[in-house]
Amino acid sequence: MSRLVLAAALVALAPLAAAAAEPCKIGLPKSAFRDVPPALLSFAGEPFKVLVRSQTGLDGEVVMEADGLHVARQLDAGKLQLGVLLGHEFAWAKDKYPSLEPVVCTVPRPREIQAFILVRWDCKAMTLGDMKGTKLALAKASRDHARLYLERKKAEDLGDGGFCST
């Protein structure tokens, strides 16, 4: 069902790209590929190019931007015809660029998104607040939802304090 919605949305883009006789420019945020090595990042946009081609017959060109706000800025300036944003990035971008409209929304499976804070087996901490002044290690491949969760929990539970920096 969502594939049909995406196809209909991409068909709606066809007149815009065809009139310009240029490839449909698709903005992707590098933040969506945080755990992909830089050497492989150039391949990350290939599925989007193939999708645009298969659904509209148009060639697509992937443009990597730093994050969702950069993609939104380029969409607003007319330099991109299509942008891919993570949910929270779309919310921030919509706030700054009110004319931004979603074409397709996907929901990952499973629908439950989880973030975990792991501690040593002998740690007595029951909340994040109990860990004030301790060391924290954050995996490089942590998804944005986990990072946002940690920032919110730090603000709620640690107040002005934080983790040890050494």
FENVENPE-V757910 format. One record per pair of residues at least 12 apart in sequence whose ideal C-beta (glycine too) atoms are under 10 Angstrom apart, sorted by the first residue. I is the first residue (numbers start at 1). J is the second residue. Records with the same first field share a line. If there is no record, write none. Layout:
I=J  J
//
This chain:
2=104  105  106  107
3=51  55  104
4=55
5=103  104  105  106
6=51  52  55  103  104  106
7=51  54  55  56  104
8=55  103  104
9=55  56  82  102  103  104
10=24  51  52  53  54  55  56  57  58  60  82  103  104
11=55  56  57  58
12=56  103
13=26  52  55  56  58  60  81  82  103
14=52  55  56  57  58
15=56
16=58  78  81  82
17=52  56  57  58  59  60  81  82
18=56  57  58
20=81
22=58  59  61  81
23=49  52  53  58  59  60  61  62  81
24=48  49  52  53  56  58  59  60  61  62  80  81  82
25=60  61  62  63  74  75  78  79  80  81  82  83
26=45  48  49  51  52  60  61  62  63  64  71  80  81  82  83  84
27=45  48  62  63  64  65  68  70  71  72  73  74  75  79  80  81  82  83  84  85
28=41  44  45  48  62  63  64  65  68  71  80  82  83  84  85
29=64  65  66  67  68  69  70  71  72  83  84  85  86  89  93  144
30=44  64  65  66  67  70  71
31=65  66  67  68  69  70  71  85  86  88  89  143  144
32=44  64  67  68  71  84  85  86  89  143  144
33=45  64
34=140  141  142  143  144  147
35=139  140  141  142  143
36=141
41=64
42=62  64
43=62
44=62  64
45=60  61  62  63  64  84
46=60  62
47=62
48=60  61  62  82  84
49=61  62
52=81  82
58=81
60=81  82
61=80  81
62=82  84
63=79  80  82  83
65=80  83  84
67=85  86  89  92  93  144
68=83  84  85  86  87  88  89  90  91  92  93  94  144
69=85  89  92  93  95  96  97
70=83  89  93
71=83  84  85  89  90  93  100
72=85  89  90  92  93  94  95  96  97  100
73=93  96  97
75=93  97  99  100  101
76=93  96  97  98  99  100
77=97
82=103  104
83=100  102  103
84=104  106
85=100  102
86=143  144  145
87=102  105  106  107  108  113  144  145
88=144  145  147  148
89=144
90=102  105
113=143  145  146  149
114=145  146  149
115=142  143  145  146  147  148  149  150  152  153
116=146  149
117=131  136  146  149  150  153
118=137  139
119=131  134
127=153  156  157  158
128=150  153  154  156  157  158  163
129=153  154  156  157  158  159  161
130=157  158
131=154  157  158  161  162  163  164
132=154  157  158  159  160  161  162  163  164
133=158  161  162  163  164
134=162  163  164
135=163  164  165  166
136=150  154  162  163  164  165
137=163
138=150  163
150=163
//
